Structures are given as C-alpha cells and as structure tokens.
Amino acid sequence: MKKHHSLESQLLVLVPLALTAFGLVMVYSATSASAALGNGNPVGYLERQGTYAVIGLVLLFVAARSDYRALKHLAPSLVVIALTLCAAVLVVGERINGARRWIGAGPAAFQPSEIAKLALVVWCAAYLARKPPPRTLKGLARPIGALVGAFCLLILLEPDLGTVITIVVMVGAVLLVSGTPLPLLATAYSIVFGLGAIAAWASPYRRARLFTFLDPWKDPLGAGLQNVQAQISLGSGGIFGRGLGQGIEKIHFLPEAHTDMIFAVIGEELGLVGAAVLVAGYCSFAYAGLKLALACKDPFGKRLAAGITALITGQAAINLAAVLGLAPLTGIPLPFVSYGGSSLVVALLSVGVLLNIARGGGAQTAAGADRGRGHGGARRPVARSGGSAARAGGGGDLRRVAGSRRGAARS
C-alpha cells in the first residue's frame, strides 16, 4: 500500500505546502503596496496569514498521525455543531460587505461555512459507508438531501452562493464513488440547478451579479468593476508577467485583490506561465486524491478521500472560473493561496486526513479483517470445500491435508 501510493502521498504533501508558501508570498505582494501607501503595516496581512498557516500545519500533522476512522463516530456531533454555528452567524455574525459570514473570536474571526463543509463531507462519507447508495430521488432526499438542503439554505441566507456550489459538488463526488446511478445524479442536479436559477432570479442581488457576468463592460466603474479589472489584470501580464511585486491593478484598482481575486494578481505579475503552473498544481492534487480514493479498501476512507479532494479542487475551479470570467463572481477564496484564516486552516486539516488515509489505513483495515477471519477461532470458516476455504485464507492447509490423504491411499 505504501509503495503503491508513494507518488500520491508525495503529491498530497508537497502540493499543499508549496501552494501555502506561494500563497504567503502572493498575499504579501497583493497587500504590501496599498498598505504602505495608506500608512499601514505592509506586513500585517502576511503576519496574520502566517499565523493561520502555522495553526493549519499543526492540525495537518495531528490529523496525519491520528486514525481517520475516529471521525466516523464524531460525524453526528460535527454536523450538529456546524449547523448550530451556521444558524448563529445569521444572528451574531459580523456584517462585512453586506454579508454575515464571520463570527468574531477576539482579534480573529472564523467562517462557520468552512466548518460546515468539512462536517458534511465526514457525515456523508460515514453514512454512505454503512448504507447502500440511494437508487431513487426519495432515497436521495432522505436524509442526505434534507441535511444538505438545510445547510445550503442557511449559507444562502448569509449570502454565500460559492460555498453552496462547492458543497453540492462535494456531495455529488461522494455519491458517485458510493455507486449512485448516474441518471439519478443527473436528475437530482437538474432539480438543484433549476431551484438555484429560480433563487438567483428572485434575489435582486444575485440577479444583478448574473447580468454583470453576462456584460461586465456595461457598467465598468460600478457593478462590473471587479470583473473588468480582473480581465485587465490577467491580460496585462502577458506570457511571463510584469514581475513579482510589480503589479499595478492591485493598488486601489482591483477590489479584493488578496482574497477572491488573487489569481488575477498572479496572472498580472507572473503571466500565463505562473497561472499555468498554479493550475497544474491543483490538477496534480486532484489526480493524487482521486487515485487514493479509488485504491482505498476501506469504504469510509474511499468516500472521505473523494469528498475532500472534490471539496478542495472544486472550490479552486469555481474561484478560477469566476476570475477568468467563465462564471459569475461567488466570493469564495482560492484554496491555500487566498488570504483567509478559516479557509486555510480547514484546507490544511483536510489534507492531514487525506495523508492519514494514504498511509495505509484502508489497506490495514482490510488486512486486519482477513487476519481475523483466518485466525479468529470461532470466526474461522468450516472446511466444507476447498474453494471456499481457499478464499477465506485456509486453502494452503486444506491442500496439505488432501495431499496427505492421497499419499495414504496410494500406500
């Protein structure tokens, strides 16, 4: 198991660490100039992001050394805590840029929706590991659809459409690996996207976002400012970029340059080459995570690995699509790279869980079960036939007994 997954394990370690280190550099590049011009602390954002990175790395190490199977028993408690926090943020959360997504905790703040994503993927993996995959819309709706719908409703009220889309993608990946029929998933997603379109059209805020996405140049200094400046920033970088730290758009032109739009800063300063290398990093992480999920022998580990991989890479794809103008802006960070403590800590913690699965937990579970069947006294199979005993691990003993009997008959 360890030899088979050596490449995947290395990618799961090196890619997140490299992206985190790269993110610290880009956060400093995106914030230092504007802070200095405003008589602020040029390294303020870097110091805070560095602190979150250290916390996340500690949690990564702890999760990688802990048994991920313990999460199966914690899944109900995690869901209740996350659901409570998502409801509480609507009441006590800090309103920033018109949204209530953060709960203050002293000098820091955290997003309950980030905890909700991890709690949901653990719960879905645990539930589908012990239950057969749903075969009908009714089976899919209860309880998975109901629980996911409750989380999505609370998060939409913040509002945070990007996180809702990420959750839907993540749950779909877990269902797919569990064996849910593709026609059922297609029908369910058609219903979800249809309801999403109705909700977007019914909300003036989201409807304006949609019209801005379709034609951002109609109001380039108003509603379309972020879209337009992102396109200008990306286009001005050319092949090799202006140079690290030499970007112009991040200085009072590109809104949210260090969070949602950090990919635009990367495109301007490092050009097409830098942007392509970043995308390749996420693709390699997706490859390693999916290979791990497909090879894992433990049902819970398989589903959990698939869900975490889809959670991180799906969020990255949504962010990149929005910055490139291929999708409406959703306001979610780029995993490991964007400024944001909750996102970085939860992402690194999730990587630690993946590493623990990759260390052989799934194979050890299967091997331990085989050893129990072969040496477990009462669980040892009765030698009714050579074929069944061979499958249970006792074939060698029966072949020796049969050989001795044939020898005795010949003598």
C-alpha positions as CSV (number, residue, x, y, z in Angstrom):
1,M,0.0,0.0,0.0
2,K,2.7,2.5,0.9
3,K,4.8,1.7,-2.1
4,H,1.8,1.8,-4.4
5,H,0.8,5.2,-3.0
6,S,4.3,6.8,-2.7
7,L,3.8,9.2,-5.6
8,E,0.3,10.1,-4.5
9,S,1.4,10.7,-0.9
10,Q,4.2,12.9,-2.0
11,L,1.9,15.0,-4.1
12,L,-0.6,15.3,-1.3
13,V,2.2,16.7,0.9
14,L,4.2,18.8,-1.5
15,V,1.4,20.4,-3.5
16,P,-0.5,21.9,-0.5
17,L,2.8,23.0,1.2
18,A,4.0,24.6,-2.0
19,L,0.7,26.3,-2.6
20,T,0.6,27.6,1.0
21,A,4.1,29.0,0.8
22,F,3.3,30.6,-2.6
23,G,0.1,32.0,-1.1
24,L,2.0,33.8,1.6
25,V,4.2,35.4,-1.0
26,M,1.3,36.5,-3.1
27,V,-0.7,37.8,-0.1
28,Y,2.2,40.0,0.8
29,S,2.6,41.1,-2.8
30,A,-1.1,41.9,-3.1
31,T,-1.4,43.9,0.2
32,S,2.0,45.5,1.0
33,A,1.9,48.3,-1.6
34,S,-1.6,49.6,-0.7
35,A,-0.9,49.3,3.0
36,A,2.3,51.3,2.7
37,L,0.6,54.0,0.6
38,G,-2.1,54.2,3.3
39,N,0.4,54.5,6.1
40,G,-0.5,51.0,7.3
41,N,1.6,47.9,8.2
42,P,2.9,46.4,4.9
43,V,3.4,43.0,6.5
44,G,0.1,43.0,8.5
45,Y,-1.8,40.6,6.3
46,L,1.3,38.4,5.9
47,E,1.7,38.1,9.6
48,R,-1.9,37.1,10.1
49,Q,-1.9,34.6,7.2
50,G,1.4,33.2,8.5
51,T,-0.2,32.6,11.9
52,Y,-3.1,30.8,10.3
53,A,-0.7,28.7,8.2
54,V,1.2,27.6,11.3
55,I,-2.1,26.6,13.0
56,G,-3.2,24.7,9.9
57,L,0.2,22.9,9.6
58,V,0.0,21.8,13.2
59,L,-3.5,20.4,12.6
60,L,-2.3,18.8,9.4
61,F,0.4,17.0,11.3
62,V,-2.0,15.9,14.1
63,A,-4.6,14.6,11.6
64,A,-2.0,12.8,9.6
65,R,-0.9,11.0,12.8
66,S,-4.4,10.2,14.0
67,D,-6.7,7.5,12.9
68,Y,-9.2,9.0,10.4
69,R,-11.7,6.3,11.3
70,A,-12.4,8.0,14.6
71,L,-14.2,10.7,12.5
72,K,-16.9,8.2,11.6
73,H,-18.1,8.3,15.2
74,L,-17.8,12.1,15.5
75,A,-19.8,12.8,12.3
76,P,-23.2,13.4,14.0
77,S,-21.7,15.7,16.6
78,L,-19.7,17.6,13.9
79,V,-22.9,18.1,11.9
80,V,-24.9,19.4,14.9
81,I,-22.1,21.9,15.8
82,A,-21.7,23.1,12.2
83,L,-25.5,23.5,11.8
84,T,-25.7,25.5,15.1
85,L,-22.8,27.8,14.0
86,C,-24.3,28.4,10.6
87,A,-27.6,29.5,12.2
88,A,-25.8,31.6,14.9
89,V,-23.8,33.5,12.3
90,L,-27.0,34.9,10.9
91,V,-27.7,36.5,14.3
92,V,-24.4,37.4,15.8
93,G,-22.2,37.4,12.8
94,E,-20.2,40.4,11.7
95,R,-21.6,42.1,8.5
96,I,-18.8,42.7,6.1
97,N,-19.5,43.9,2.5
98,G,-23.2,43.2,3.0
99,A,-22.8,39.6,4.1
100,R,-22.9,37.9,7.5
101,R,-20.3,35.1,7.1
102,W,-17.9,35.6,10.1
103,I,-18.2,35.2,13.8
104,G,-15.7,37.2,15.8
105,A,-13.5,35.4,18.4
106,G,-11.4,38.1,20.0
107,P,-8.9,39.5,17.4
108,A,-9.7,36.8,15.0
109,A,-12.8,35.7,13.1
110,F,-13.9,32.4,11.5
111,Q,-16.4,31.3,8.9
112,P,-18.9,28.6,10.1
113,S,-19.4,27.6,6.5
114,E,-15.9,26.3,6.3
115,I,-16.5,24.1,9.3
116,A,-19.8,23.1,7.7
117,K,-18.1,21.8,4.5
118,L,-15.7,19.5,6.4
119,A,-18.5,18.3,8.8
120,L,-20.8,17.5,5.8
121,V,-18.1,15.5,3.9
122,V,-17.3,13.5,7.0
123,W,-21.0,12.8,7.7
124,C,-21.8,11.9,4.1
125,A,-18.8,9.5,3.9
126,A,-19.8,7.8,7.2
127,Y,-23.5,7.5,6.2
128,L,-22.8,6.1,2.7
129,A,-20.1,3.7,4.1
130,R,-22.7,1.8,6.1
131,K,-25.8,2.3,3.9
132,P,-26.4,1.2,0.3
133,P,-26.2,4.1,-2.2
134,P,-29.6,5.7,-3.0
135,R,-31.4,4.4,-6.1
136,T,-34.4,6.8,-6.2
137,L,-35.0,10.5,-5.6
138,K,-36.9,9.7,-2.5
139,G,-34.0,7.7,-1.1
140,L,-31.6,10.5,-2.1
141,A,-33.7,13.2,-0.4
142,R,-33.8,11.4,3.0
143,P,-31.7,12.0,4.8
144,I,-28.8,13.3,2.6
145,G,-30.8,15.7,0.6
146,A,-32.6,17.1,3.6
147,L,-29.4,17.7,5.6
148,V,-27.5,19.2,2.7
149,G,-30.5,21.4,1.8
150,A,-30.7,22.7,5.4
151,F,-27.0,23.7,5.3
152,C,-27.4,25.3,1.8
153,L,-30.4,27.3,2.9
154,L,-28.6,28.7,5.9
155,I,-25.5,29.5,3.9
156,L,-27.5,31.1,1.2
157,L,-29.0,33.5,3.8
158,E,-25.6,34.8,4.6
159,P,-25.4,35.1,1.5
160,D,-22.6,32.8,0.1
161,L,-23.5,31.1,-3.2
162,G,-20.0,30.0,-3.9
163,T,-19.9,27.8,-0.8
164,V,-23.3,26.3,-1.6
165,I,-22.0,25.3,-5.1
166,T,-18.9,23.8,-3.5
167,I,-21.0,21.7,-1.1
168,V,-23.2,20.4,-4.0
169,V,-20.1,19.4,-6.0
170,M,-18.5,17.7,-3.0
171,V,-21.6,15.7,-2.1
172,G,-22.0,14.6,-5.7
173,A,-18.5,13.2,-5.7
174,V,-19.2,11.2,-2.6
175,L,-22.4,9.8,-4.0
176,L,-20.7,9.0,-7.3
177,V,-17.9,7.0,-5.6
178,S,-20.5,5.3,-3.4
179,G,-22.2,3.8,-6.6
180,T,-25.2,6.1,-7.0
181,P,-26.5,5.7,-10.6
182,L,-25.5,8.5,-13.0
183,P,-29.1,9.1,-14.3
184,L,-30.3,9.7,-10.7
185,L,-27.4,12.1,-10.1
186,A,-28.2,13.9,-13.4
187,T,-31.9,14.2,-12.4
188,A,-31.0,15.5,-8.9
189,Y,-28.6,18.0,-10.2
190,S,-31.1,19.3,-12.8
191,I,-33.5,19.9,-10.0
192,V,-30.9,21.6,-7.8
193,F,-29.7,23.9,-10.6
194,G,-33.3,24.7,-11.5
195,L,-34.0,25.7,-8.0
196,G,-30.8,27.7,-7.9
197,A,-31.7,29.6,-11.0
198,I,-35.1,30.4,-9.5
199,A,-33.4,31.6,-6.3
200,A,-30.9,33.7,-8.2
201,W,-33.6,35.3,-10.3
202,A,-35.8,36.0,-7.3
203,S,-32.9,37.8,-5.5
204,P,-32.1,41.3,-6.8
205,Y,-28.5,41.0,-5.5
206,R,-27.9,37.7,-7.4
207,R,-29.8,38.8,-10.5
208,A,-27.5,41.8,-10.7
209,R,-24.5,39.5,-10.4
210,L,-25.8,37.4,-13.3
211,F,-26.4,40.4,-15.5
212,T,-22.9,41.8,-14.6
213,F,-21.4,38.5,-15.5
214,L,-23.1,38.5,-18.9
215,D,-21.9,42.0,-19.7
216,P,-19.5,43.5,-17.2
217,W,-18.5,46.3,-19.6
218,K,-21.9,47.8,-19.4
219,D,-21.0,49.3,-16.0
220,P,-17.2,49.1,-15.8
221,L,-16.9,51.6,-13.0
222,G,-19.8,50.2,-11.0
223,A,-21.3,46.7,-10.8
224,G,-18.8,45.4,-13.3
225,L,-15.7,46.9,-11.8
226,Q,-14.3,43.7,-10.3
227,N,-14.9,41.7,-13.4
228,V,-13.4,44.3,-15.7
229,Q,-10.3,44.9,-13.5
230,A,-9.7,41.2,-13.2
231,Q,-9.7,40.8,-17.0
232,I,-7.4,43.8,-17.4
233,S,-5.1,42.4,-14.7
234,L,-4.9,39.0,-16.3
235,G,-4.4,40.4,-19.8
236,S,-1.7,42.8,-18.9
237,G,0.5,40.0,-17.5
238,G,1.2,38.5,-20.9
239,I,3.3,35.4,-21.1
240,F,5.8,36.0,-18.3
241,G,4.1,38.8,-16.3
242,R,5.3,42.1,-15.1
243,G,7.4,40.5,-12.4
244,L,6.7,39.5,-8.8
245,G,5.6,42.5,-6.8
246,Q,5.4,44.7,-9.9
247,G,1.6,44.6,-10.4
248,I,-0.4,47.7,-10.8
249,E,-4.0,46.7,-10.6
250,K,-3.8,45.5,-7.0
251,I,-3.1,49.1,-5.9
252,H,-6.6,50.6,-5.5
253,F,-7.9,49.3,-8.9
254,L,-8.7,45.6,-8.3
255,P,-11.2,45.0,-5.4
256,E,-10.5,42.1,-3.0
257,A,-7.1,41.5,-4.7
258,H,-5.8,39.5,-1.8
259,T,-8.9,37.2,-1.4
260,D,-11.3,36.4,-4.2
261,M,-9.1,38.0,-6.9
262,I,-5.6,36.8,-6.0
263,F,-5.5,34.7,-9.2
264,A,-5.7,38.0,-11.2
265,V,-2.7,39.3,-9.3
266,I,-0.8,36.1,-10.1
267,G,-1.7,36.5,-13.8
268,E,-0.5,40.1,-13.9
269,E,2.8,39.5,-12.0
270,L,3.7,36.0,-13.2
271,G,1.9,35.9,-16.5
272,L,0.5,32.9,-18.3
273,V,3.4,30.7,-17.2
274,G,2.7,31.4,-13.5
275,A,-1.0,30.9,-13.8
276,A,-0.5,27.6,-15.7
277,V,1.9,26.3,-13.1
278,L,-0.7,27.1,-10.4
279,V,-3.5,25.3,-12.3
280,A,-1.2,22.3,-12.8
281,G,-0.7,22.2,-9.0
282,Y,-4.4,21.8,-8.4
283,C,-4.7,19.2,-11.2
284,S,-1.9,17.1,-9.6
285,F,-3.6,17.3,-6.3
286,A,-6.9,16.2,-7.9
287,Y,-5.0,13.3,-9.5
288,A,-3.4,12.1,-6.3
289,G,-6.6,12.5,-4.3
290,L,-8.8,10.6,-6.7
291,K,-6.2,7.8,-7.2
292,L,-6.1,7.4,-3.4
293,A,-9.9,7.2,-3.3
294,L,-10.1,4.6,-6.0
295,A,-7.4,2.4,-4.4
296,C,-8.6,2.7,-0.8
297,K,-10.1,-0.6,0.6
298,D,-11.9,1.0,3.5
299,P,-15.5,2.2,2.4
300,F,-15.4,5.1,4.7
301,G,-11.8,6.1,3.7
302,K,-12.7,5.8,0.0
303,R,-15.7,8.2,0.3
304,L,-13.9,10.6,2.6
305,A,-10.9,10.9,0.3
306,A,-13.1,11.5,-2.8
307,G,-15.2,14.1,-0.9
308,I,-12.2,16.1,0.4
309,T,-10.5,16.0,-3.0
310,A,-13.6,17.3,-4.7
311,L,-14.1,19.9,-1.9
312,I,-10.6,21.5,-2.4
313,T,-10.3,21.2,-6.2
314,G,-13.9,22.1,-6.8
315,Q,-13.6,25.3,-4.8
316,A,-10.4,26.1,-6.7
317,A,-12.2,25.5,-10.1
318,I,-15.1,27.8,-9.0
319,N,-12.7,30.6,-8.0
320,L,-10.6,30.3,-11.2
321,A,-13.7,30.3,-13.4
322,A,-15.1,33.4,-11.7
323,V,-11.8,35.3,-12.1
324,L,-11.4,34.3,-15.7
325,G,-14.9,35.5,-16.5
326,L,-16.3,32.0,-17.2
327,A,-18.7,32.1,-14.2
328,P,-20.4,34.8,-12.1
329,L,-18.4,36.0,-9.1
330,T,-19.2,34.0,-6.0
331,G,-16.9,35.4,-3.4
332,I,-15.0,32.2,-2.3
333,P,-11.2,32.1,-1.8
334,L,-8.7,30.2,-3.8
335,P,-7.7,27.2,-1.5
336,F,-4.2,27.6,0.2
337,V,-3.4,30.8,-1.8
338,S,-6.0,33.4,-0.9
339,Y,-5.9,35.4,2.3
340,G,-8.4,33.9,4.8
341,G,-7.7,32.1,8.0
342,S,-10.7,29.8,8.2
343,S,-10.3,28.6,4.6
344,L,-6.5,27.9,5.0
345,V,-6.8,26.1,8.4
346,V,-9.7,23.8,7.3
347,A,-8.0,23.1,4.0
348,L,-4.7,22.0,5.7
349,L,-6.6,20.0,8.2
350,S,-8.4,18.2,5.4
351,V,-5.1,17.4,3.7
352,G,-3.9,15.8,7.0
353,V,-6.9,13.5,6.9
354,L,-6.0,12.6,3.3
355,L,-2.5,11.8,4.3
356,N,-3.7,9.5,7.1
357,I,-5.8,7.6,4.6
358,A,-2.8,7.4,2.2
359,R,-0.6,6.0,5.0
360,G,-2.4,2.7,4.6
361,G,-5.4,2.9,6.9
362,G,-7.8,1.4,4.3
363,A,-5.5,-1.5,3.4
364,Q,-4.7,-2.2,7.1
365,T,-8.4,-2.4,7.8
366,A,-8.9,-5.0,5.1
367,A,-5.8,-6.9,6.1
368,G,-6.8,-6.9,9.7
369,A,-10.2,-8.3,8.8
370,D,-8.6,-11.1,6.8
371,R,-6.3,-12.0,9.7
372,G,-9.3,-12.1,12.0
373,R,-11.1,-14.4,9.6
374,G,-8.0,-16.7,9.3
375,H,-7.0,-16.9,13.0
376,G,-10.1,-15.8,14.9
377,G,-11.1,-19.2,16.4
378,A,-14.9,-19.1,16.2
379,R,-14.8,-17.0,13.0
380,R,-12.6,-19.5,11.2
381,P,-14.6,-20.9,8.3
382,V,-15.6,-24.6,8.3
383,A,-13.7,-26.5,5.6
384,R,-16.8,-27.6,3.6
385,S,-15.0,-27.2,0.3
386,G,-11.5,-26.4,-1.0
387,G,-12.7,-23.4,-2.9
388,S,-14.4,-21.6,0.0
389,A,-11.6,-22.4,2.4
390,A,-9.0,-21.1,-0.1
391,R,-10.9,-17.8,-0.4
392,A,-11.0,-17.5,3.4
393,G,-7.3,-17.9,3.7
394,G,-7.1,-21.6,4.6
395,G,-6.6,-23.1,1.2
396,G,-2.9,-24.0,1.9
397,D,-3.9,-26.1,4.9
398,L,-6.6,-28.0,3.0
399,R,-4.2,-28.7,0.1
400,R,-1.7,-30.2,2.5
401,V,-4.4,-32.3,4.2
402,A,-5.7,-33.5,0.8
403,G,-2.1,-34.4,-0.3
404,S,-1.5,-36.5,2.8
405,R,-4.8,-38.3,2.3
406,R,-3.9,-39.2,-1.3
407,G,-0.5,-40.4,-0.2
408,A,-2.1,-42.6,2.5
409,A,-4.5,-44.1,-0.1
410,R,-1.6,-44.9,-2.5
411,S,0.3,-46.6,0.3
